[in-house]
Amino acid sequence: MPYDATLAMLSGCDMVLRSVHQSATSENLNLELQNLNGANAIQGVSGQIAFGTDGDPINKAIVLLYVDDKGFIHMDPTILGQFTKQ
């Protein structure tokens, strides 16, 4: 997750510097991160990285692990989120 957070932050900064904005302020970064969705979503280690207009992640892929009564670790088969198609 720290890698994906850094990747999203650097992608947002790159988008700010390539846009009409002159400086990488937190406001400009927030505006550009809101454009990080749909075809502009990026692939991170933990899955697709995309943000909504409220700043929350969209379809964030997560893995749910649980330990049963016998101490065995299982992965929940529920699919949450998605990976980008390339």
Backbone as CSV, one residue per row, in Angstrom:
resi,resn,N_x,N_y,N_z,CA_x,CA_y,CA_z,C_x,C_y,C_z
1,MET,0.802,-1.199,0.000,0.000,0.000,0.000,0.852,1.274,0.000
2,PRO,1.982,1.312,0.731,2.804,2.542,0.670,3.318,2.817,-0.741
3,TYR,3.650,1.746,-1.485,4.108,1.932,-2.861,2.990,2.550,-3.699
4,ASP,1.782,2.024,-3.560,0.654,2.537,-4.340,0.325,3.978,-3.972
5,ALA,0.437,4.308,-2.690,0.186,5.688,-2.266,1.213,6.627,-2.886
6,THR,2.473,6.199,-2.897,3.532,7.015,-3.504,3.317,7.140,-5.007
7,LEU,2.942,6.043,-5.653,2.678,6.055,-7.088,1.538,7.012,-7.429
8,ALA,0.470,6.977,-6.648,-0.664,7.869,-6.891,-0.249,9.326,-6.697
9,MET,0.515,9.586,-5.649,0.953,10.955,-5.369,1.850,11.475,-6.498
10,LEU,2.804,10.673,-6.934,3.701,11.097,-8.011,2.953,11.253,-9.334
11,SER,1.998,10.375,-9.595,1.186,10.500,-10.811,0.375,11.789,-10.779
12,GLY,-0.191,12.090,-9.616,-0.945,13.336,-9.469,-0.063,14.554,-9.664
13,CYS,1.154,14.526,-9.091,2.087,15.649,-9.271,2.465,15.805,-10.736
14,ASP,2.689,14.687,-11.420,3.024,14.736,-12.842,1.868,15.346,-13.639
15,MET,0.647,14.971,-13.285,-0.526,15.516,-13.970,-0.651,17.017,-13.724
16,VAL,-0.326,17.462,-12.511,-0.377,18.894,-12.196,0.635,19.644,-13.047
17,LEU,1.845,19.138,-13.106,2.906,19.825,-13.834,2.657,19.837,-15.340
18,ARG,1.932,18.839,-15.859,1.621,18.783,-17.296,0.372,19.581,-17.654
19,SER,-0.413,19.959,-16.660,-1.646,20.696,-16.932,-1.364,22.196,-16.942
20,VAL,-2.425,22.961,-16.937,-2.288,24.416,-16.982,-1.850,24.999,-15.644
21,HIS,-1.847,24.184,-14.590,-1.428,24.666,-13.282,0.072,24.953,-13.298
22,GLN,0.469,25.998,-12.609,1.880,26.391,-12.590,2.658,25.770,-11.442
23,SER,1.989,25.433,-10.347,2.702,24.881,-9.202,1.943,23.704,-8.613
24,ALA,2.669,22.840,-7.946,2.083,21.636,-7.363,1.614,21.926,-5.943
25,THR,0.505,22.650,-5.840,-0.070,22.916,-4.531,-0.986,21.754,-4.145
26,SER,-1.357,21.675,-2.890,-2.242,20.598,-2.456,-3.609,20.700,-3.138
27,GLU,-4.072,21.922,-3.399,-5.363,22.098,-4.077,-5.291,21.587,-5.513
28,ASN,-4.199,21.937,-6.218,-4.041,21.473,-7.604,-3.870,19.960,-7.653
29,LEU,-3.141,19.409,-6.692,-2.947,17.962,-6.638,-4.284,17.269,-6.406
30,ASN,-5.089,17.783,-5.498,-6.405,17.207,-5.228,-7.281,17.232,-6.474
31,LEU,-7.261,18.333,-7.211,-8.051,18.428,-8.445,-7.610,17.395,-9.474
32,GLU,-6.306,17.223,-9.617,-5.804,16.270,-10.616,-6.050,14.826,-10.188
33,LEU,-5.968,14.524,-8.892,-6.237,13.156,-8.438,-7.689,12.771,-8.705
34,GLN,-8.584,13.742,-8.714,-9.980,13.454,-9.043,-10.126,13.027,-10.498
35,ASN,-9.149,13.358,-11.340,-9.159,12.940,-12.750,-8.508,11.580,-12.942
36,LEU,-7.999,11.016,-11.865,-7.332,9.719,-11.934,-8.405,8.626,-11.795
37,ASN,-9.140,8.400,-12.889,-10.193,7.389,-12.902,-10.492,7.019,-14.353
38,GLY,-11.340,6.037,-14.528,-11.701,5.595,-15.876,-10.474,5.187,-16.674
39,ALA,-10.324,5.758,-17.860,-9.177,5.450,-18.713,-7.867,5.973,-18.120
40,ASN,-7.950,6.910,-17.177,-6.752,7.470,-16.549,-6.326,6.720,-15.293
41,ALA,-7.068,5.676,-14.901,-6.703,4.889,-13.722,-5.331,4.264,-13.946
42,ILE,-4.594,4.090,-12.868,-3.269,3.487,-12.982,-3.248,2.147,-12.255
43,GLN,-2.323,1.296,-12.629,-2.187,-0.022,-12.023,-1.138,0.038,-10.935
44,GLY,-1.527,-0.280,-9.722,-0.594,-0.366,-8.609,-0.366,-1.814,-8.227
45,VAL,0.442,-2.032,-7.231,0.704,-3.385,-6.761,-0.566,-4.009,-6.197
46,SER,-1.370,-3.218,-5.501,-2.580,-3.734,-4.853,-3.803,-3.710,-5.761
47,GLY,-3.639,-3.315,-7.019,-4.762,-3.272,-7.957,-4.888,-1.916,-8.604
48,GLN,-6.029,-1.695,-9.222,-6.292,-0.442,-9.918,-6.389,0.709,-8.918
49,ILE,-5.809,1.852,-9.282,-5.876,3.043,-8.448,-6.696,4.086,-9.195
50,ALA,-7.833,4.457,-8.613,-8.706,5.470,-9.196,-9.437,6.163,-8.052
51,PHE,-9.722,7.450,-8.243,-10.389,8.236,-7.203,-11.651,8.869,-7.746
52,GLY,-12.655,9.010,-6.881,-13.888,9.697,-7.216,-13.770,11.175,-6.908
53,THR,-14.789,11.919,-7.234,-14.771,13.359,-6.988,-14.743,13.683,-5.495
54,ASP,-15.126,12.720,-4.660,-15.073,12.925,-3.214,-13.715,12.553,-2.621
55,GLY,-12.797,12.071,-3.483,-11.459,11.697,-3.024,-11.343,10.262,-2.561
56,ASP,-12.458,9.538,-2.516,-12.429,8.141,-2.099,-12.005,7.252,-3.265
57,PRO,-11.326,6.131,-2.973,-10.937,5.211,-4.044,-12.162,4.573,-4.696
58,ILE,-12.041,4.277,-5.987,-13.108,3.635,-6.753,-12.698,2.191,-7.017
59,ASN,-13.590,1.252,-6.697,-13.359,-0.173,-6.974,-11.979,-0.640,-6.523
60,LYS,-11.576,-0.281,-5.325,-10.250,-0.656,-4.827,-10.227,-2.145,-4.560
61,ALA,-9.331,-2.838,-5.213,-9.194,-4.277,-5.021,-8.492,-4.540,-3.692
62,ILE,-9.122,-5.361,-2.865,-8.509,-5.741,-1.595,-8.627,-7.245,-1.426
63,VAL,-7.747,-7.810,-0.650,-7.773,-9.230,-0.346,-8.155,-9.382,1.113
64,LEU,-9.149,-10.212,1.371,-9.580,-10.472,2.738,-9.093,-11.849,3.157
65,LEU,-8.311,-11.892,4.221,-7.830,-13.153,4.774,-8.493,-13.373,6.121
66,TYR,-8.726,-14.634,6.446,-9.272,-14.942,7.761,-8.674,-16.250,8.255
67,VAL,-8.682,-16.428,9.555,-8.169,-17.635,10.199,-9.354,-18.433,10.723
68,ASP,-9.401,-19.713,10.345,-10.508,-20.538,10.815,-10.233,-21.037,12.233
69,ASP,-11.175,-21.830,12.770,-11.071,-22.322,14.143,-9.862,-23.232,14.363
70,LYS,-9.339,-23.816,13.281,-8.194,-24.720,13.400,-6.863,-23.996,13.193
71,GLY,-6.923,-22.676,12.949,-5.699,-21.891,12.785,-5.211,-21.786,11.346
72,PHE,-5.987,-22.273,10.385,-5.597,-22.189,8.984,-6.024,-20.842,8.396
73,ILE,-5.178,-20.287,7.536,-5.468,-19.007,6.896,-6.163,-19.262,5.563
74,HIS,-7.230,-18.548,5.320,-7.993,-18.672,4.081,-8.174,-17.298,3.449
75,MET,-8.319,-17.311,2.128,-8.637,-16.080,1.416,-10.129,-16.075,1.118
76,ASP,-10.792,-14.994,1.468,-12.213,-14.861,1.190,-12.399,-14.830,-0.327
77,PRO,-13.301,-15.659,-0.877,-13.476,-15.704,-2.336,-14.206,-14.493,-2.917
78,THR,-14.687,-13.591,-2.068,-15.393,-12.410,-2.555,-14.436,-11.519,-3.331
79,ILE,-14.843,-11.087,-4.505,-14.021,-10.181,-5.310,-14.481,-8.760,-5.059
80,LEU,-13.576,-7.953,-4.555,-13.864,-6.546,-4.299,-12.907,-5.728,-5.139
81,GLY,-13.413,-4.845,-5.970,-12.544,-4.020,-6.793,-12.174,-4.714,-8.090
82,GLN,-11.172,-4.174,-8.756,-10.781,-4.725,-10.047,-9.349,-4.336,-10.389
83,PHE,-8.784,-5.034,-11.340,-7.485,-4.698,-11.884,-7.700,-4.072,-13.261
84,THR,-6.781,-3.221,-13.692,-6.932,-2.616,-15.009,-6.720,-3.668,-16.069
85,LYS,-7.324,-3.474,-17.209,-7.173,-4.402,-18.335,-6.132,-3.831,-19.269
86,GLN,-5.105,-4.608,-19.531,-4.038,-4.150,-20.431,-3.781,-5.141,-21.511
